[in-house]
Amino acid sequence: MKALDALPQKVFKQVVLKLLALQGNPKPQDCKKLKGYPNGYRVDQGKYRILYNIEENEVRVFRVGKRNDSEVYRNLDKGG
């Protein structure tokens, strides 16, 4: 939630719309599997990347960050 709160309002709306779309289709055409993370995926929305797990047909977002910044991948557990 902290990452979402820090986003500019326009970007916040775009990311939230993408998150809502993931609820209906957790594996959209533009998603990619995260290597080394069971059930982990990533999807991009503009300049931002959304990292999430699919567990029991539920999408659980665990990180949102800038695509061009490796920070989004730092300090991740292998479980997500």
TIKEZA-16082 format. One record per residue: x negated, z negated, y of N, C-alpha, C in turn; residue in one letter. Coordinates in Angstrom, 3 decimals. Layout:
<recs>
rec n.u:X | n.w:Z | n.v:Y | ca.u:X | ca.w:Z | ca.v:Y | c.u:X | c.w:Z | c.v:Y | r:A
...
</recs>
This chain:
<recs>
rec n.u:-0.815 | n.w:0.000 | n.v:-1.193 | ca.u:0.000 | ca.w:0.000 | ca.v:0.000 | c.u:-0.864 | c.w:0.000 | c.v:1.264 | r:M
rec n.u:-2.028 | n.w:-0.674 | n.v:1.202 | ca.u:-2.897 | ca.w:-0.705 | ca.v:2.378 | c.u:-3.326 | c.w:0.699 | c.v:2.762 | r:K
rec n.u:-3.663 | n.w:1.526 | n.v:1.752 | ca.u:-4.115 | ca.w:2.886 | ca.v:2.036 | c.u:-2.994 | c.w:3.696 | c.v:2.673 | r:A
rec n.u:-1.780 | n.w:3.521 | n.v:2.207 | ca.u:-0.649 | ca.w:4.246 | ca.v:2.790 | c.u:-0.373 | c.w:3.788 | c.v:4.221 | r:L
rec n.u:-0.432 | n.w:2.491 | n.v:4.461 | ca.u:-0.173 | ca.w:1.958 | ca.v:5.801 | c.u:-1.190 | c.w:2.461 | c.v:6.823 | r:D
rec n.u:-2.399 | n.w:2.773 | n.v:6.370 | ca.u:-3.457 | ca.w:3.200 | ca.v:7.276 | c.u:-3.362 | c.w:4.689 | c.v:7.633 | r:A
rec n.u:-2.506 | n.w:5.430 | n.v:6.947 | ca.u:-2.398 | ca.w:6.873 | ca.v:7.195 | c.u:-1.651 | c.w:7.150 | c.v:8.493 | r:L
rec n.u:-2.029 | n.w:8.246 | n.v:9.173 | ca.u:-1.231 | ca.w:8.668 | ca.v:10.330 | c.u:0.200 | c.w:8.967 | c.v:9.874 | r:P
rec n.u:1.165 | n.w:8.805 | n.v:10.760 | ca.u:2.576 | ca.w:8.902 | ca.v:10.391 | c.u:2.922 | c.w:10.237 | c.v:9.724 | r:Q
rec n.u:2.429 | n.w:11.343 | n.v:10.255 | ca.u:2.734 | ca.w:12.658 | ca.v:9.672 | c.u:2.197 | c.w:12.755 | c.v:8.245 | r:K
rec n.u:0.973 | n.w:12.307 | n.v:8.042 | ca.u:0.343 | ca.w:12.344 | ca.v:6.717 | c.u:1.068 | c.w:11.384 | c.v:5.779 | r:V
rec n.u:1.454 | n.w:10.219 | n.v:6.287 | ca.u:2.191 | ca.w:9.250 | ca.v:5.488 | c.u:3.443 | c.w:9.886 | c.v:4.903 | r:F
rec n.u:4.203 | n.w:10.586 | n.v:5.732 | ca.u:5.426 | ca.w:11.242 | ca.v:5.267 | c.u:5.126 | c.w:12.269 | c.v:4.188 | r:K
rec n.u:4.073 | n.w:13.063 | n.v:4.383 | ca.u:3.708 | ca.w:14.090 | ca.v:3.403 | c.u:3.309 | c.w:13.467 | c.v:2.075 | r:Q
rec n.u:2.519 | n.w:12.408 | n.v:2.119 | ca.u:2.065 | ca.w:11.743 | ca.v:0.894 | c.u:3.249 | c.w:11.092 | c.v:0.179 | r:V
rec n.u:4.131 | n.w:10.446 | n.v:0.913 | ca.u:5.292 | ca.w:9.808 | ca.v:0.298 | c.u:6.192 | c.w:10.859 | c.v:-0.355 | r:V
rec n.u:6.372 | n.w:12.006 | n.v:0.290 | ca.u:7.170 | ca.w:13.081 | ca.v:-0.321 | c.u:6.527 | c.w:13.559 | c.v:-1.622 | r:L
rec n.u:5.203 | n.w:13.650 | n.v:-1.641 | ca.u:4.497 | ca.w:14.053 | ca.v:-2.860 | c.u:4.689 | c.w:12.999 | c.v:-3.948 | r:K
rec n.u:4.622 | n.w:11.724 | n.v:-3.572 | ca.u:4.826 | ca.w:10.643 | ca.v:-4.539 | c.u:6.240 | c.w:10.694 | c.v:-5.125 | r:L
rec n.u:7.219 | n.w:10.951 | n.v:-4.297 | ca.u:8.594 | ca.w:11.068 | ca.v:-4.779 | c.u:8.745 | c.w:12.263 | c.v:-5.721 | r:L
rec n.u:8.064 | n.w:13.356 | n.v:-5.403 | ca.u:8.105 | ca.w:14.537 | ca.v:-6.261 | c.u:7.470 | c.w:14.243 | c.v:-7.623 | r:A
rec n.u:6.431 | n.w:13.398 | n.v:-7.636 | ca.u:5.784 | ca.w:13.027 | ca.v:-8.899 | c.u:6.732 | c.w:12.252 | c.v:-9.805 | r:L
rec n.u:7.664 | n.w:11.531 | n.v:-9.227 | ca.u:8.636 | ca.w:10.796 | ca.v:-10.042 | c.u:9.477 | c.w:11.768 | c.v:-10.873 | r:Q
rec n.u:9.812 | n.w:12.921 | n.v:-10.286 | ca.u:10.599 | ca.w:13.916 | ca.v:-10.994 | c.u:9.778 | c.w:14.803 | c.v:-11.901 | r:G
rec n.u:8.539 | n.w:15.047 | n.v:-11.520 | ca.u:7.638 | ca.w:15.908 | ca.v:-12.291 | c.u:6.242 | c.w:15.293 | c.v:-12.243 | r:N
rec n.u:5.908 | n.w:14.410 | n.v:-13.188 | ca.u:4.629 | ca.w:13.696 | ca.v:-13.124 | c.u:3.397 | c.w:14.564 | c.v:-13.381 | r:P
rec n.u:3.601 | n.w:15.762 | n.v:-13.895 | ca.u:2.470 | ca.w:16.665 | ca.v:-14.123 | c.u:2.730 | c.w:18.021 | c.v:-13.465 | r:K
rec n.u:2.709 | n.w:18.058 | n.v:-12.124 | ca.u:2.924 | ca.w:19.332 | ca.v:-11.447 | c.u:1.776 | c.w:20.292 | c.v:-11.729 | r:P
rec n.u:1.994 | n.w:21.546 | n.v:-11.390 | ca.u:1.012 | ca.w:22.593 | ca.v:-11.677 | c.u:-0.356 | c.w:22.296 | c.v:-11.053 | r:Q
rec n.u:-0.375 | n.w:21.637 | n.v:-9.903 | ca.u:-1.638 | ca.w:21.390 | ca.v:-9.206 | c.u:-2.312 | c.w:20.077 | c.v:-9.586 | r:D
rec n.u:-1.797 | n.w:19.347 | n.v:-10.585 | ca.u:-2.441 | ca.w:18.094 | ca.v:-10.978 | c.u:-3.618 | c.w:18.382 | c.v:-11.909 | r:C
rec n.u:-4.548 | n.w:17.456 | n.v:-11.927 | ca.u:-5.708 | ca.w:17.563 | ca.v:-12.825 | c.u:-5.901 | c.w:16.238 | c.v:-13.528 | r:K
rec n.u:-6.288 | n.w:16.318 | n.v:-14.776 | ca.u:-6.571 | ca.w:15.133 | ca.v:-15.591 | c.u:-7.859 | c.w:14.490 | c.v:-15.098 | r:K
rec n.u:-7.892 | n.w:13.169 | n.v:-15.013 | ca.u:-9.110 | ca.w:12.453 | ca.v:-14.639 | c.u:-9.941 | c.w:12.220 | c.v:-15.894 | r:L
rec n.u:-11.188 | n.w:12.624 | n.v:-15.843 | ca.u:-12.075 | ca.w:12.434 | ca.v:-16.996 | c.u:-12.384 | c.w:10.952 | c.v:-17.174 | r:K
rec n.u:-12.263 | n.w:10.480 | n.v:-18.403 | ca.u:-12.600 | ca.w:9.101 | ca.v:-18.710 | c.u:-11.510 | c.w:8.091 | c.v:-18.380 | r:G
rec n.u:-10.359 | n.w:8.564 | n.v:-17.937 | ca.u:-9.251 | ca.w:7.672 | ca.v:-17.586 | c.u:-8.034 | c.w:8.050 | c.v:-18.416 | r:Y
rec n.u:-7.706 | n.w:7.247 | n.v:-19.426 | ca.u:-6.543 | ca.w:7.566 | ca.v:-20.251 | c.u:-5.287 | c.w:7.630 | c.v:-19.382 | r:P
rec n.u:-4.544 | n.w:8.689 | n.v:-19.523 | ca.u:-3.303 | ca.w:8.897 | ca.v:-18.775 | c.u:-3.518 | c.w:8.999 | c.v:-17.264 | r:N
rec n.u:-4.757 | n.w:9.249 | n.v:-16.822 | ca.u:-5.060 | ca.w:9.334 | ca.v:-15.397 | c.u:-5.033 | c.w:10.767 | c.v:-14.898 | r:G
rec n.u:-4.447 | n.w:10.949 | n.v:-13.709 | ca.u:-4.344 | ca.w:12.268 | ca.v:-13.097 | c.u:-4.633 | c.w:12.168 | c.v:-11.613 | r:Y
rec n.u:-4.883 | n.w:13.331 | n.v:-11.028 | ca.u:-5.035 | ca.w:13.392 | ca.v:-9.578 | c.u:-4.267 | c.w:14.596 | c.v:-9.073 | r:R
rec n.u:-3.792 | n.w:14.470 | n.v:-7.852 | ca.u:-3.087 | ca.w:15.556 | ca.v:-7.197 | c.u:-3.435 | c.w:15.476 | c.v:-5.712 | r:V
rec n.u:-3.490 | n.w:16.615 | n.v:-5.068 | ca.u:-3.852 | ca.w:16.655 | ca.v:-3.657 | c.u:-2.627 | c.w:16.880 | c.v:-2.788 | r:D
rec n.u:-2.659 | n.w:16.276 | n.v:-1.616 | ca.u:-1.654 | ca.w:16.519 | ca.v:-0.595 | c.u:-2.391 | c.w:16.662 | c.v:0.723 | r:Q
rec n.u:-2.549 | n.w:17.896 | n.v:1.156 | ca.u:-3.313 | ca.w:18.148 | ca.v:2.372 | c.u:-4.749 | c.w:17.694 | c.v:2.187 | r:G
rec n.u:-5.233 | n.w:16.872 | n.v:3.102 | ca.u:-6.608 | ca.w:16.381 | ca.v:3.045 | c.u:-6.740 | c.w:15.119 | c.v:2.204 | r:K
rec n.u:-5.673 | n.w:14.724 | n.v:1.535 | ca.u:-5.684 | ca.w:13.471 | ca.v:0.774 | c.u:-5.517 | c.w:13.706 | c.v:-0.715 | r:Y
rec n.u:-6.068 | n.w:12.791 | n.v:-1.481 | ca.u:-5.995 | ca.w:12.842 | ca.v:-2.937 | c.u:-5.248 | c.w:11.603 | c.v:-3.419 | r:R
rec n.u:-4.361 | n.w:11.821 | n.v:-4.386 | ca.u:-3.571 | ca.w:10.743 | ca.v:-4.971 | c.u:-3.999 | c.w:10.590 | c.v:-6.423 | r:I
rec n.u:-4.442 | n.w:9.407 | n.v:-6.808 | ca.u:-4.829 | ca.w:9.122 | ca.v:-8.184 | c.u:-3.736 | c.w:8.270 | c.v:-8.811 | r:L
rec n.u:-3.331 | n.w:8.650 | n.v:-10.018 | ca.u:-2.227 | ca.w:7.934 | ca.v:-10.645 | c.u:-2.307 | c.w:7.989 | c.v:-12.159 | r:Y
rec n.u:-1.594 | n.w:7.066 | n.v:-12.796 | ca.u:-1.439 | ca.w:7.019 | ca.v:-14.246 | c.u:0.003 | c.w:7.360 | c.v:-14.584 | r:N
rec n.u:0.189 | n.w:7.903 | n.v:-15.776 | ca.u:1.531 | ca.w:8.085 | ca.v:-16.316 | c.u:1.630 | c.w:7.168 | c.v:-17.522 | r:I
rec n.u:2.481 | n.w:6.161 | n.v:-17.410 | ca.u:2.665 | ca.w:5.180 | ca.v:-18.486 | c.u:4.157 | c.w:5.050 | c.v:-18.781 | r:E
rec n.u:4.525 | n.w:5.298 | n.v:-20.020 | ca.u:5.920 | ca.w:5.176 | ca.v:-20.443 | c.u:6.848 | c.w:5.946 | c.v:-19.504 | r:E
rec n.u:6.477 | n.w:7.200 | n.v:-19.217 | ca.u:7.256 | ca.w:8.089 | ca.v:-18.344 | c.u:7.413 | c.w:7.559 | c.v:-16.923 | r:N
rec n.u:6.497 | n.w:6.692 | n.v:-16.501 | ca.u:6.504 | ca.w:6.148 | ca.v:-15.163 | c.u:5.202 | c.w:6.493 | c.v:-14.469 | r:E
rec n.u:5.284 | n.w:6.875 | n.v:-13.199 | ca.u:4.095 | ca.w:7.188 | ca.v:-12.409 | c.u:3.657 | c.w:5.924 | c.v:-11.679 | r:V
rec n.u:2.379 | n.w:5.563 | n.v:-11.859 | ca.u:1.821 | ca.w:4.389 | ca.v:-11.185 | c.u:0.611 | c.w:4.827 | c.v:-10.370 | r:R
rec n.u:0.789 | n.w:4.884 | n.v:-9.076 | ca.u:-0.278 | ca.w:5.302 | ca.v:-8.160 | c.u:-1.238 | c.w:4.137 | c.v:-7.992 | r:V
rec n.u:-2.546 | n.w:4.426 | n.v:-8.135 | ca.u:-3.515 | ca.w:3.349 | ca.v:-7.943 | c.u:-4.512 | c.w:3.617 | c.v:-6.839 | r:F
rec n.u:-4.495 | n.w:4.808 | n.v:-6.253 | ca.u:-5.430 | ca.w:5.073 | ca.v:-5.159 | c.u:-4.977 | c.w:6.280 | c.v:-4.358 | r:R
rec n.u:-5.090 | n.w:6.191 | n.v:-3.037 | ca.u:-4.867 | ca.w:7.309 | ca.v:-2.127 | c.u:-6.043 | c.w:7.318 | c.v:-1.173 | r:V
rec n.u:-6.683 | n.w:8.484 | n.v:-1.017 | ca.u:-7.834 | ca.w:8.570 | ca.v:-0.117 | c.u:-8.131 | c.w:9.995 | c.v:0.249 | r:G
rec n.u:-9.051 | n.w:10.165 | n.v:1.183 | ca.u:-9.420 | ca.w:11.511 | ca.v:1.629 | c.u:-10.105 | c.w:12.275 | c.v:0.507 | r:K
rec n.u:-9.769 | n.w:13.555 | n.v:0.393 | ca.u:-10.321 | ca.w:14.405 | ca.v:-0.666 | c.u:-11.829 | c.w:14.587 | c.v:-0.530 | r:R
rec n.u:-12.293 | n.w:14.779 | n.v:0.689 | ca.u:-13.713 | ca.w:15.074 | ca.v:0.889 | c.u:-14.582 | c.w:13.819 | c.v:0.932 | r:N
rec n.u:-14.007 | n.w:12.683 | n.v:0.564 | ca.u:-14.729 | ca.w:11.413 | ca.v:0.605 | c.u:-14.737 | c.w:10.824 | c.v:-0.807 | r:D
rec n.u:-15.912 | n.w:10.656 | n.v:-1.381 | ca.u:-15.994 | ca.w:10.139 | ca.v:-2.753 | c.u:-15.510 | c.w:8.694 | c.v:-2.848 | r:S
rec n.u:-15.210 | n.w:8.068 | n.v:-1.725 | ca.u:-14.724 | ca.w:6.690 | ca.v:-1.697 | c.u:-13.484 | c.w:6.508 | c.v:-2.567 | r:E
rec n.u:-12.660 | n.w:7.538 | n.v:-2.666 | ca.u:-11.420 | ca.w:7.453 | ca.v:-3.441 | c.u:-11.730 | c.w:7.145 | c.v:-4.915 | r:V
rec n.u:-12.923 | n.w:7.501 | n.v:-5.379 | ca.u:-13.292 | ca.w:7.282 | ca.v:-6.772 | c.u:-14.147 | c.w:6.026 | c.v:-6.983 | r:Y
rec n.u:-14.589 | n.w:5.376 | n.v:-5.915 | ca.u:-15.465 | ca.w:4.202 | ca.v:-6.057 | c.u:-14.708 | c.w:3.008 | c.v:-6.601 | r:R
rec n.u:-15.391 | n.w:2.223 | n.v:-7.382 | ca.u:-14.877 | ca.w:0.952 | ca.v:-7.914 | c.u:-13.628 | c.w:1.109 | c.v:-8.767 | r:N
rec n.u:-13.524 | n.w:2.211 | n.v:-9.467 | ca.u:-12.382 | ca.w:2.394 | ca.v:-10.363 | c.u:-12.707 | c.w:1.827 | c.v:-11.742 | r:L
rec n.u:-11.765 | n.w:1.134 | n.v:-12.330 | ca.u:-11.893 | ca.w:0.711 | ca.v:-13.705 | c.u:-11.577 | c.w:1.918 | c.v:-14.575 | r:D
rec n.u:-12.102 | n.w:1.968 | n.v:-15.768 | ca.u:-11.802 | ca.w:3.078 | ca.v:-16.654 | c.u:-10.348 | c.w:3.083 | c.v:-17.091 | r:K
rec n.u:-9.635 | n.w:2.029 | n.v:-16.832 | ca.u:-8.206 | ca.w:2.000 | ca.v:-17.136 | c.u:-7.351 | c.w:2.431 | c.v:-15.976 | r:G
rec n.u:-7.971 | n.w:2.651 | n.v:-14.803 | ca.u:-7.206 | ca.w:3.095 | ca.v:-13.649 | c.u:-6.877 | c.w:2.031 | c.v:-12.694 | r:G
</recs>
